[in-house]
Amino acid sequence: MSESSVFTAFLTEQAQRTQVLQRQLQQIFDPFGLQATTRTAQQAWANHPFELADNLHRYAMDGFQLHAALLRRFAGEADVDLVEPQPDDPRFSDPIWSESPFWDSVKEYYLFQTRWMQNSLYATPGLTEGERRKSAFWLRQWLNALAPNNFLLGNPTALNKAIATQGESLWQGWDHFAREMFALAILP
């Protein structure tokens, strides 16, 4: 075997090992392939700059309308939701989300951002239907995790309950969390 063929075989073997290692690392750090889908969506928007500019222009205009409506709401106008919660979404069912201008604005901003991100995902040029569905599923999980009512300071219902129970509801929540963590830690 010549030196060049030995070297070529060595490089081929190293390339194959690198590919195996990359697949293993991807399975560890990104088992669902979200990074690849995200890169595909980003590249699709980069390849369609006019569509991207149009989408961002709509976002700015819709955001301006939202800001104007919320300013009118703080000035005393009646509640008019520009972005309605989904009918089957119980997160914003407490009347305080509509009665209080502050909490109404928190709700409206959250719903506006989530709807815009989801609509932008569905409008992404060049994604296959499978990539679109996969991305939409994970985007919904991420956006739901960031909902304001998942955090004590962003949840007026939990705050009111904590005040009404003089902190007992917070203690019960912490106790439940600690028991769950302990149960997970002792399972094989």
C-alpha positions as CSV (number, residue, x, y, z in Angstrom):
1,M,0.0,0.0,0.0
2,S,1.3,3.4,-0.9
3,E,1.8,6.2,1.6
4,S,-1.0,8.3,0.0
5,S,-3.5,5.4,0.1
6,V,-2.6,4.7,3.8
7,F,-3.1,8.4,4.5
8,T,-6.4,8.5,2.6
9,A,-7.6,5.5,4.6
10,F,-6.6,7.1,7.8
11,L,-8.4,10.3,6.9
12,T,-11.5,8.4,5.9
13,E,-11.5,6.4,9.1
14,Q,-11.1,9.7,11.1
15,A,-14.0,11.3,9.2
16,Q,-16.2,8.3,10.0
17,R,-15.3,8.4,13.7
18,T,-16.0,12.1,13.8
19,Q,-19.4,11.6,12.2
20,V,-20.2,8.9,14.8
21,L,-19.1,11.2,17.6
22,Q,-21.1,14.1,16.2
23,R,-24.3,11.9,16.1
24,Q,-23.7,10.7,19.7
25,L,-23.2,14.2,20.9
26,Q,-26.3,15.4,19.1
27,Q,-28.3,12.6,20.8
28,I,-27.0,13.7,24.2
29,F,-27.4,17.5,23.7
30,D,-30.2,17.7,21.2
31,P,-32.0,14.4,21.1
32,F,-35.0,15.8,19.3
33,G,-33.1,17.6,16.6
34,L,-34.3,21.1,17.5
35,Q,-31.1,22.8,16.7
36,A,-31.2,21.5,13.1
37,T,-34.8,22.6,12.6
38,T,-34.1,26.0,14.1
39,R,-31.1,26.5,11.9
40,T,-33.2,25.4,8.9
41,A,-35.9,28.0,9.8
42,Q,-33.3,30.7,10.3
43,Q,-31.6,29.9,7.0
44,A,-35.0,29.9,5.3
45,W,-35.8,33.4,6.6
46,A,-32.3,34.6,5.6
47,N,-32.9,33.3,2.1
48,H,-36.1,35.2,1.9
49,P,-35.2,38.7,3.2
50,F,-38.3,40.5,1.7
51,E,-40.7,38.0,3.4
52,L,-38.7,38.5,6.6
53,A,-38.9,42.3,6.3
54,D,-42.7,42.0,5.7
55,N,-43.1,39.7,8.7
56,L,-41.1,42.1,11.0
57,H,-43.1,45.1,9.6
58,R,-46.4,43.3,10.6
59,Y,-44.9,42.6,14.0
60,A,-44.0,46.2,14.5
61,M,-47.5,47.4,13.4
62,D,-49.3,44.9,15.5
63,G,-47.1,45.8,18.5
64,F,-47.9,49.5,18.0
65,Q,-51.6,48.7,18.0
66,L,-51.2,46.6,21.2
67,H,-49.2,49.4,22.9
68,A,-51.9,52.0,22.0
69,A,-54.7,49.7,23.2
70,L,-52.9,49.1,26.5
71,L,-52.3,52.8,27.0
72,R,-56.0,53.4,26.5
73,R,-56.7,50.6,28.9
74,F,-54.5,52.3,31.6
75,A,-56.3,55.6,30.8
76,G,-59.6,54.0,31.9
77,E,-61.1,52.5,28.7
78,A,-62.9,49.1,29.0
79,D,-61.0,45.9,28.4
80,V,-60.8,44.9,24.8
81,D,-58.5,42.0,24.2
82,L,-56.5,42.3,21.0
83,V,-55.2,38.8,21.5
84,E,-57.8,36.5,23.0
85,P,-56.7,33.5,25.0
86,Q,-57.6,30.1,23.4
87,P,-61.1,29.0,24.7
88,D,-59.7,25.9,26.2
89,D,-56.8,27.7,27.9
90,P,-57.6,28.0,31.7
91,R,-54.5,30.0,32.5
92,F,-56.2,33.4,32.2
93,S,-59.6,32.5,33.4
94,D,-59.3,34.3,36.7
95,P,-61.2,37.7,36.3
96,I,-58.2,39.6,37.6
97,W,-56.5,39.0,34.2
98,S,-59.3,41.3,32.7
99,E,-60.2,43.5,35.6
100,S,-56.7,44.9,36.3
101,P,-55.0,46.9,33.6
102,F,-51.6,45.8,34.8
103,W,-52.4,42.0,34.7
104,D,-54.3,42.5,31.5
105,S,-51.2,44.0,29.9
106,V,-49.1,41.1,31.2
107,K,-51.5,38.7,29.6
108,E,-51.8,40.7,26.3
109,Y,-48.0,41.0,25.9
110,Y,-47.5,37.2,26.6
111,L,-50.3,36.2,24.2
112,F,-49.1,38.7,21.5
113,Q,-45.5,37.4,21.6
114,T,-46.5,33.7,21.6
115,R,-49.0,34.1,18.7
116,W,-46.5,36.1,16.7
117,M,-43.8,33.5,17.2
118,Q,-46.1,30.7,16.3
119,N,-47.5,32.5,13.3
120,S,-44.0,33.3,12.1
121,L,-43.0,29.7,12.5
122,Y,-45.9,28.6,10.3
123,A,-45.1,31.3,7.8
124,T,-41.4,30.2,7.5
125,P,-40.6,29.6,3.9
126,G,-38.8,26.4,2.9
127,L,-39.7,24.2,5.9
128,T,-41.1,20.8,5.2
129,E,-44.5,20.0,6.9
130,G,-42.6,17.6,9.2
131,E,-40.1,20.3,10.3
132,R,-43.0,22.7,10.8
133,R,-45.0,20.3,13.0
134,K,-41.9,19.3,15.0
135,S,-40.9,22.9,15.5
136,A,-44.4,24.0,16.4
137,F,-44.7,21.3,19.0
138,W,-41.4,22.3,20.8
139,L,-42.1,26.0,20.4
140,R,-45.4,25.5,22.2
141,Q,-43.7,23.6,25.0
142,W,-41.2,26.3,25.4
143,L,-43.7,29.2,25.3
144,N,-46.0,27.4,27.7
145,A,-43.2,27.0,30.1
146,L,-42.5,30.7,30.0
147,A,-46.1,31.7,30.7
148,P,-46.4,34.4,33.3
149,N,-48.7,32.3,35.5
150,N,-45.9,29.7,35.9
151,F,-44.0,32.1,38.1
152,L,-45.1,33.4,41.5
153,L,-44.6,37.1,40.7
154,G,-46.4,36.7,37.3
155,N,-49.4,34.9,38.8
156,P,-52.0,37.2,40.4
157,T,-54.1,34.2,41.5
158,A,-51.2,32.6,43.4
159,L,-50.2,35.9,44.8
160,N,-53.7,36.6,46.1
161,K,-53.9,33.1,47.5
162,A,-50.5,33.5,49.3
163,I,-51.8,36.7,50.9
164,A,-55.1,35.2,51.9
165,T,-53.5,32.2,53.4
166,Q,-50.7,34.2,55.0
167,G,-48.1,32.3,53.1
168,E,-49.5,28.8,53.8
169,S,-50.2,28.1,50.1
170,L,-46.5,28.9,49.4
171,W,-45.4,26.5,52.1
172,Q,-47.7,23.8,50.8
173,G,-46.3,24.3,47.3
174,W,-42.8,24.1,48.5
175,D,-43.5,21.0,50.5
176,H,-45.1,19.3,47.5
177,F,-42.1,20.3,45.3
178,A,-39.6,18.9,47.9
179,R,-41.5,15.6,48.2
180,E,-41.6,15.3,44.4
181,M,-37.8,16.0,44.1
182,F,-37.1,13.5,46.9
183,A,-39.3,10.8,45.2
184,L,-37.4,11.4,41.9
185,A,-34.0,11.1,43.7
186,I,-34.7,7.8,45.2
187,L,-36.1,6.1,42.2
188,P,-33.7,3.9,40.2
